[in-house]
Amino acid sequence: MKKVILAIVALLLTVSVEAKVIKITMADGSVRVFASAELESIEFGDDAMLTVTTYDGHTINMGNARFDVIDIDDEAEIVSIKDTVVSLPIGDDPITRQVKKMDFVYPSVDPQGNPVTLSGTVLIPLEIWEGETKSDGIILVNHFTTMLKQQAPTRGFFGLESLYIASPFKANYICVMSDFFGFGVTERYPQAFVQGTANGYASIHALLAARKLLTRQGIDYGSLLFNMGYSSGGFDAMATLKVRDNEYRDEVWFDKTFAGGGPYDVNACYEDFQKTDTTSFICGVVMTMVATNELQKLGIPYSDMFCPPFDTKIPSWVLAKEMHQFALRDSISKTAKYISDVIGPKIIDSSTPEAHKLNDAFTAISLIHDWEPDPTQKIYLLHAREDDFVPFSSAHLLLEFLKNAGYENNIYAGRTNLQSNFAFKKLGHITTGALFALETLFALTAWPTIYDENHQMKESYAEILAQENSSALTTMLLMNEVGIDTGWLRSLFSQMQETVDKIIQDPDKQKSEDEEEEESSTLLTLLQTYLDLIPDDETEEAAMNADCGADVRTYIKRLRNLLILIGVLG
């Protein structure tokens, strides 16, 4: 006969459930963590096997396991530290790196600002953990769009951080990632998908907690700090910067925030989708609608929000978190060609009370208001002009907001604190995401060489970047004249030459009938593509140059020539 452990019931009756988590350690050493509010009961059977029953009636057999109750209160706590391998899948021969994976829980706030316990992960290269290599700093990674419960850092799901840690260049950074509200210990709740500053607080609090835990473990985490993300992660990276600027200027200083492809103005994105009436990234639209309805407590009936049969299917698919986001897209697109086939008439008609309520909520969760930007913080914005997932208008509005707040922008790094790159006209969201990953990898690898201990660009590099119309050859000669060692740059690109064909696959390139398989895009062809895609129309090019703050063609040509000169493309 099974014996029910009543510790959970007693716990719920006596203390705030937000201050407790349940850590279950399986026989193989793996760990699962639950918020105490997630569990109805914990039971040991006659065979001593552990079973947990969740709030929604699911029973999970944990086998020969044990459980512990962890107090959070006002301090973060380590849940587990284990050896793992981060892998960068490149063909049949992935690049790997040994790391320590430190899962932790920490106090934060939910989307309504109420206290909550969240979970996160720190990835520490083994050489740094063992003191053999010094850490250059921390990368705060905001993960891109995910929908499966398993797509959480504490569950071992990694994105950009895999590239930064297991890159061919072995950059020496520690990566910190929050699961975000709705994943990890809070997976019972709807995920906070592009919900204003909700994930910004989650990331800032994860960073502050990780610093304390690393110090407690005797790990020197270095002096550099970067904040980054792409797609919905780009939104969350800017949300993190917003929270930092408004509330944490004394505690947090980012060397640079890298954000790409984000829906920074949610309402503008939604209006653009309605105008185009296409379903290229319908999963992001409906995920935002469901998250906003649930977490902002709008109370809009899904029978009003979506057309049949999606009025019952979409909420179930999104809230259950048992479907991949692309599977959600494909399930919708099989029977719906237009957004108006999915979104209900009461939402499509902007004059209805339901539409007003949703639009007001979208405005509230957008980032470009109630923010006092700090123009001393460096920002890099990347967005494709014809992004097929996230409309470009969102990036343009964010750029204008930042410029009005005191930023000056330029496409060249080092000339202004706001670097905006909107030079790609027809590249899609996924391809631009691959470019974002490579560009940020290059920047992270080069940063410790180019910047000094005071986080300022070394004068010799600043002088080179200030040269007008300098060719690749004159740039290299200037570097040599001032005694700059460019070996790291040659090494970086020569290694990339060996792997770039496998790292970047161009999903936007259409396969011809006689092609057996789609060709990969080399860095050279991508750079040439940049030039080809820059519009010939003088008015549009002038607008693009105004957004980027420089002559885009000159920028791309200089970059291409420099890479050819140092041997990566030749």
C-alpha positions in Angstrom: 0.0 0.0 0.0 1.3 3.4 -1.0 2.3 5.8 1.7 1.5 9.5 0.9 4.1 12.0 2.0 2.2 14.9 3.6 5.2 17.3 3.6 3.8 19.1 0.6 0.4 19.7 2.3 2.0 20.9 5.5 4.4 23.1 3.5 1.5 24.8 1.6 -0.4 25.4 4.9 2.5 27.1 6.7 4.7 29.1 4.4 4.6 31.0 1.1 4.7 28.5 -1.7 6.7 30.9 -3.7 9.6 30.4 -1.3 9.9 26.6 -1.7 11.0 24.3 -4.4 11.1 20.5 -4.5 14.4 18.9 -5.7 14.1 15.3 -6.8 17.3 13.4 -7.4 17.0 10.3 -9.6 19.2 7.2 -9.2 21.4 8.2 -12.2 22.1 11.6 -10.5 19.9 13.7 -12.8 17.7 16.3 -11.1 14.2 17.6 -11.6 13.0 20.6 -9.8 9.3 21.6 -9.1 7.8 24.6 -7.5 6.0 23.4 -4.5 2.7 24.7 -5.9 3.1 22.4 -8.9 2.7 19.2 -6.9 -0.4 17.7 -5.3 1.4 14.8 -3.7 4.7 12.8 -3.4 4.3 9.1 -2.8 6.6 6.2 -2.1 5.2 2.8 -3.3 5.7 -0.5 -1.6 8.7 -1.0 -3.9 10.2 2.2 -2.6 9.7 3.9 -6.0 8.9 7.6 -5.9 5.9 9.0 -7.7 4.8 12.6 -7.9 1.4 13.9 -9.0 1.2 17.4 -10.4 -1.5 20.0 -10.0 -3.1 19.0 -13.3 -3.4 15.3 -12.4 -0.3 14.0 -14.2 1.5 11.2 -12.5 5.3 10.9 -13.0 7.2 7.8 -11.9 10.6 9.0 -10.7 11.9 5.5 -9.9 14.4 5.0 -7.1 14.8 8.6 -6.1 14.9 11.0 -3.2 13.5 14.5 -2.7 14.5 17.6 -0.8 12.7 20.8 0.1 14.8 23.9 -0.8 14.1 27.3 0.9 14.6 30.3 -1.3 13.4 33.3 0.7 15.6 36.2 -0.3 18.6 34.2 -1.5 19.3 32.1 -4.6 20.2 28.5 -4.1 22.1 26.0 -6.2 20.0 23.0 -7.1 22.7 20.9 -8.8 26.2 21.1 -10.3 27.1 18.4 -12.9 29.5 17.7 -15.7 28.1 18.0 -19.1 29.2 18.6 -22.7 28.0 21.5 -24.8 27.9 20.6 -28.5 27.9 22.7 -31.6 26.5 20.3 -34.3 28.5 20.8 -37.5 27.9 17.9 -39.9 29.1 14.5 -38.6 31.9 16.0 -36.5 30.4 18.3 -33.8 32.6 20.7 -31.8 32.3 20.0 -28.1 33.4 21.5 -24.9 33.3 20.2 -21.3 31.4 22.5 -18.9 30.0 22.5 -15.5 26.2 23.1 -15.6 25.0 24.8 -12.5 21.2 24.9 -12.1 19.8 27.3 -9.6 16.6 28.8 -8.3 16.3 32.5 -7.4 13.7 35.1 -6.2 12.2 37.3 -8.9 8.8 38.6 -9.9 6.0 37.3 -12.1 4.5 39.3 -15.1 2.2 41.1 -12.6 5.2 42.0 -10.3 4.4 39.5 -7.6 7.2 37.6 -5.8 8.0 34.3 -7.5 10.7 31.7 -7.6 12.3 31.2 -11.0 15.0 28.8 -12.2 18.1 29.2 -14.4 21.3 27.7 -15.5 25.0 28.8 -15.5 27.4 27.1 -18.0 31.0 27.3 -16.9 33.8 26.0 -19.2 35.7 23.3 -17.3 39.0 25.1 -17.7 37.5 28.1 -15.9 35.9 26.0 -13.2 39.2 24.3 -12.4 41.1 27.6 -12.5 43.2 26.7 -15.5 41.8 29.6 -17.6 40.6 33.0 -16.6 37.1 34.0 -17.5 36.8 37.0 -19.7 33.2 37.7 -18.4 29.6 36.7 -18.5 27.2 36.5 -21.4 23.6 36.9 -20.3 21.7 35.0 -22.9 17.9 35.5 -23.5 16.7 32.4 -25.3 14.8 32.6 -28.5 11.2 31.5 -29.2 10.4 28.1 -27.5 7.2 26.3 -26.7 8.0 22.8 -25.4 8.5 22.3 -21.7 11.7 20.6 -22.5 13.0 23.7 -24.2 14.4 25.2 -21.0 18.0 25.7 -20.1 17.6 23.7 -16.8 16.3 20.9 -19.0 19.5 21.0 -21.0 18.1 23.0 -24.0 20.7 25.4 -25.3 20.7 27.8 -28.2 23.2 30.7 -28.8 25.2 29.7 -25.7 26.2 26.5 -27.5 27.9 28.6 -30.2 29.6 30.9 -27.7 31.0 28.2 -25.5 31.7 25.4 -28.0 32.9 27.6 -30.9 36.0 26.9 -32.9 37.6 29.8 -31.1 37.0 28.7 -27.5 36.0 32.1 -26.2 36.3 32.1 -22.4 33.0 33.2 -21.2 30.5 32.0 -18.6 26.9 31.9 -19.9 23.9 32.7 -17.6 20.3 31.9 -18.8 17.0 32.2 -17.0 14.3 29.6 -17.8 11.9 32.6 -17.8 8.4 32.6 -16.2 6.5 29.6 -17.6 9.4 27.2 -17.8 11.5 25.3 -15.3 10.0 25.5 -11.8 7.1 27.7 -13.1 6.2 25.5 -16.1 2.6 25.1 -14.8 1.9 28.7 -15.8 1.6 30.2 -19.2 4.9 31.4 -20.5 5.8 35.1 -20.5 6.2 35.3 -24.3 7.1 38.9 -25.2 5.4 40.2 -22.1 6.9 43.6 -21.6 9.7 43.6 -19.0 8.7 40.3 -17.4 11.6 38.4 -18.8 13.8 41.5 -18.4 13.4 41.2 -14.6 13.9 37.4 -14.9 17.2 37.9 -16.6 18.5 40.7 -14.4 17.6 38.8 -11.3 19.2 35.6 -12.7 22.4 37.6 -13.4 22.6 39.0 -9.9 21.9 35.6 -8.4 24.5 33.8 -10.6 27.2 36.3 -9.6 26.6 35.6 -5.9 26.6 31.8 -6.5 29.7 31.9 -8.6 31.5 33.9 -5.9 30.3 31.4 -3.3 31.9 28.7 -5.5 35.2 30.6 -5.7 34.8 31.3 -9.4 36.2 34.6 -10.7 33.6 35.4 -13.4 35.7 38.1 -15.1 35.0 41.8 -15.8 33.1 41.8 -19.1 29.3 41.6 -19.3 27.2 41.1 -22.4 23.4 41.0 -22.9 22.0 39.4 -26.0 19.2 37.6 -27.7 17.6 37.1 -31.1 13.9 37.0 -32.2 11.8 36.9 -29.0 15.2 36.8 -27.2 16.0 40.1 -28.9 12.9 41.5 -27.4 13.9 40.1 -24.0 17.5 41.4 -24.3 16.1 45.0 -24.8 13.6 44.4 -22.0 16.6 43.5 -19.8 18.4 46.7 -20.8 15.2 48.6 -20.1 15.0 47.1 -16.6 18.7 47.8 -16.1 18.3 51.5 -17.2 15.3 52.1 -15.0 16.2 50.3 -11.8 19.7 48.7 -11.8 22.2 51.2 -13.1 24.4 50.9 -10.0 24.4 47.1 -10.0 24.7 46.3 -13.7 26.9 47.7 -16.5 26.7 46.0 -19.9 29.7 46.3 -22.1 27.2 45.8 -25.0 23.6 44.6 -25.7 23.2 42.7 -28.9 19.6 42.4 -30.1 18.3 41.1 -33.3 14.9 40.4 -35.0 12.8 41.3 -32.0 9.2 42.5 -31.9 10.0 45.5 -29.7 6.7 47.3 -30.5 4.2 44.5 -30.3 1.3 46.5 -31.5 3.1 47.7 -34.6 4.1 44.1 -35.4 0.5 42.9 -35.0 -0.8 45.7 -37.2 1.7 44.8 -39.9 0.7 41.2 -39.8 -2.9 42.2 -40.2 -2.1 44.3 -43.2 -0.1 41.5 -45.0 -2.7 38.9 -43.9 -0.1 36.0 -44.1 0.7 33.2 -41.8 4.5 33.0 -42.2 5.1 33.1 -38.5 1.6 32.7 -37.2 2.9 30.7 -34.2 4.5 33.8 -32.8 1.3 35.8 -33.3 -1.0 33.4 -31.5 1.6 32.7 -28.8 1.7 36.4 -28.0 -2.1 36.6 -28.1 -2.6 33.6 -25.7 0.2 34.8 -23.3 -1.2 38.3 -23.2 -4.8 37.1 -22.6 -3.7 34.8 -19.8 -1.0 36.8 -18.1 -2.6 40.3 -18.5 -5.9 38.8 -17.3 -7.9 40.2 -20.3 -10.6 37.6 -20.1 -11.3 37.5 -23.8 -13.1 34.3 -24.7 -11.0 32.2 -27.2 -14.2 31.8 -29.2 -14.0 35.5 -29.9 -10.2 35.5 -30.3 -9.8 32.7 -32.9 -11.9 31.2 -35.7 -13.2 27.6 -35.4 -11.6 25.1 -35.1 -8.6 27.1 -33.8 -10.6 28.6 -30.9 -10.3 25.4 -29.0 -7.1 24.0 -30.5 -4.7 27.0 -30.3 -5.1 27.7 -26.5 -4.7 23.9 -25.8 -1.6 23.7 -28.0 0.1 26.8 -26.6 -0.7 26.2 -22.9 0.1 22.5 -22.8 3.7 23.2 -24.0 3.8 19.7 -25.7 4.3 21.0 -29.2 7.3 22.6 -30.9 6.6 26.1 -32.2 7.2 25.1 -35.8 4.8 22.2 -35.4 2.3 24.7 -34.2 2.9 26.9 -37.2 2.6 23.9 -39.6 -0.6 22.7 -37.9 -2.2 26.1 -38.4 -0.9 26.6 -41.9 -2.3 23.3 -43.2 -5.8 24.7 -43.2 -5.3 28.4 -42.8 -3.7 30.5 -45.5 -4.4 34.0 -44.1 -4.4 35.5 -40.7 -8.1 36.2 -41.1 -8.6 32.5 -41.3 -7.2 32.1 -37.8 -8.0 35.3 -35.8 -11.7 35.9 -35.1 -13.8 38.7 -36.6 -14.1 40.5 -33.2 -10.4 40.9 -33.1 -9.9 41.6 -36.8 -12.5 44.4 -36.5 -10.4 47.1 -34.7 -13.6 48.9 -33.5 -14.8 46.1 -31.2 -14.3 46.2 -27.4 -12.3 42.9 -27.7 -10.0 44.4 -30.2 -9.5 47.6 -28.2 -8.7 45.5 -25.1 -6.1 43.4 -26.9 -4.5 46.4 -28.7 -4.3 48.3 -25.4 -2.5 45.3 -23.8 -0.1 45.0 -26.8 0.7 48.7 -26.4 1.3 48.1 -22.6 3.7 45.2 -23.2 5.7 47.0 -25.9 9.1 48.3 -24.8 9.2 51.8 -26.3 7.6 53.7 -23.5 8.1 54.2 -19.7 11.9 53.8 -20.3 14.7 56.2 -19.5 17.5 54.9 -21.7 21.1 55.4 -20.6 22.9 56.5 -23.8 26.3 55.4 -22.2 25.2 51.8 -22.8 26.3 50.2 -26.1 23.7 48.6 -28.3 23.8 46.6 -31.5 20.6 46.2 -33.4 20.3 43.8 -36.4 17.1 43.3 -38.4 16.4 42.2 -42.0 14.3 44.8 -43.9 12.0 42.1 -45.3 12.0 39.9 -42.2 9.3 37.2 -42.9 8.7 36.5 -39.2 9.0 39.8 -37.3 8.2 43.0 -39.3 11.0 45.5 -39.7 8.8 48.4 -38.5 9.4 47.2 -35.0 13.2 47.7 -35.2 12.8 51.1 -37.0 10.5 52.3 -34.2 12.9 51.2 -31.5 15.8 52.9 -33.3 13.8 56.2 -33.5 12.9 55.9 -29.8 16.5 55.5 -28.8 17.7 58.3 -31.0 15.1 60.6 -29.5 16.4 59.5 -26.1 19.9 60.8 -26.9 21.6 58.0 -28.8 23.5 58.6 -32.0 23.7 55.6 -34.4 26.1 54.3 -37.0 26.7 51.0 -38.7 30.4 51.1 -37.7 31.3 49.7 -34.3 33.1 52.1 -32.0 31.9 55.4 -33.6 28.7 55.7 -31.6 27.1 53.7 -28.7 24.2 52.7 -30.9 25.2 50.5 -33.8 22.3 49.7 -36.2 22.6 47.3 -39.1 19.5 47.1 -41.3 21.5 46.4 -44.5 19.8 43.1 -45.5 16.8 43.6 -47.6 15.6 40.2 -48.6 17.2 37.8 -46.2 14.8 36.0 -44.0 14.5 35.8 -40.2 16.3 32.5 -39.8 19.2 33.3 -42.1 19.6 36.7 -40.4 19.6 34.8 -37.1 22.6 32.7 -38.3 24.4 36.0 -39.2 23.5 37.4 -35.8 25.1 34.4 -34.2 28.3 34.7 -36.2 28.6 38.5 -35.8 28.2 38.3 -32.0 30.6 35.4 -31.9 33.2 37.5 -33.7 32.6 40.5 -31.4 32.9 38.4 -28.2 36.1 36.7 -29.4 37.7 40.0 -30.4 36.5 42.1 -27.4 39.2 41.3 -24.8 41.8 42.3 -27.4 40.2 45.5 -28.7 39.0 46.9 -25.3 41.1 47.8 -22.3 40.5 47.0 -18.6 38.4 50.2 -18.3 36.0 48.8 -20.9 37.1 51.5 -23.4 38.2 50.7 -27.0 42.0 50.9 -27.2 43.1 54.2 -28.8 44.9 52.4 -31.6 41.7 50.6 -32.7 39.6 53.7 -32.3 41.9 55.6 -34.6 41.7 52.9 -37.2 37.9 52.8 -37.1 37.8 56.6 -37.4 39.6 56.4 -40.8 37.3 57.4 -43.6 37.2 55.3 -46.7 40.1 53.1 -45.6 40.6 50.0 -47.6 41.3 46.6 -46.1 45.0 47.0 -47.0 45.4 50.4 -45.3 43.5 49.1 -42.3 45.9 46.2 -41.9 48.9 48.5 -42.5 47.7 50.9 -39.8 47.2 48.0 -37.4 50.8 46.9 -38.1 52.1 50.4 -37.7 50.7 50.8 -34.2 51.9 47.4 -33.2 48.5 45.6 -33.0 48.8 41.8 -33.1 46.2 40.7 -35.7 47.1 37.0 -35.3 43.9 36.4 -33.3 41.9 37.8 -36.2 43.6 35.7 -38.8 43.3 32.6 -36.6 39.6 33.4 -36.0 38.7 33.7 -39.6 40.9 30.9 -40.8 39.2 28.5 -38.4 35.8 29.9 -39.5 36.7 29.2 -43.1 36.8 25.5 -42.3 33.4 25.5 -40.6 31.3 28.2 -42.1 29.8 26.1 -44.9 28.5 23.7 -42.2 27.4 26.3 -39.7 25.3 28.5 -42.0 22.6 26.9 -44.2 20.6 29.4 -46.1 16.9 28.4 -45.7 15.7 31.3 -47.8 17.5 30.2 -51.0 15.0 28.4 -53.4 16.1 25.1 -54.8 16.0 24.7 -58.5 14.4 21.7 -60.0 17.6 20.1 -61.0 19.4 20.6 -57.7 19.7 17.5 -55.7 20.3 19.4 -52.5 20.4 23.0 -51.3 23.8 24.6 -51.4 25.2 26.2 -48.2 26.1 29.8 -48.1 29.7 30.8 -47.6 30.6 33.9 -45.8 31.8 35.4 -49.1 28.5 34.7 -50.9 26.6 36.1 -48.0 28.7 39.3 -48.1 28.2 39.5 -51.8 24.5 39.0 -51.2 24.4 42.0 -48.9 25.7 44.1 -51.7 23.2 42.6 -54.2 20.3 43.1 -51.9 21.0 46.7 -51.2 18.4 48.5 -53.3 19.3 50.5 -56.4 16.5 52.9 -55.8 18.2 56.1 -54.4 15.3 57.0 -52.1 15.2 53.6 -50.4 19.0 53.5 -50.2 19.1 56.9 -48.6 16.5 55.8 -46.0 18.5 52.7 -45.3 21.7 54.7 -44.9 19.9 57.1 -42.6 18.9 54.2 -40.4 22.4 52.8 -40.3 24.1 56.2 -40.0 26.6 55.4 -42.8 27.1 54.4 -46.4 26.0 50.7 -46.2 27.8 49.8 -49.5 31.1 51.2 -48.2 30.7 49.3 -44.9 30.0 46.0 -46.6 32.8 46.4 -49.2 35.3 47.2 -46.4 34.2 44.2 -44.4 34.4 41.9 -47.5 37.8 43.3 -48.6 39.2 42.9 -45.1 38.1 39.3 -44.9 39.5 38.5 -48.3 42.8 40.1 -47.3 43.2 38.0 -44.2 42.5 34.8 -46.0 39.1 33.7 -44.9 37.4 34.2 -48.2 40.2 34.0 -50.8 
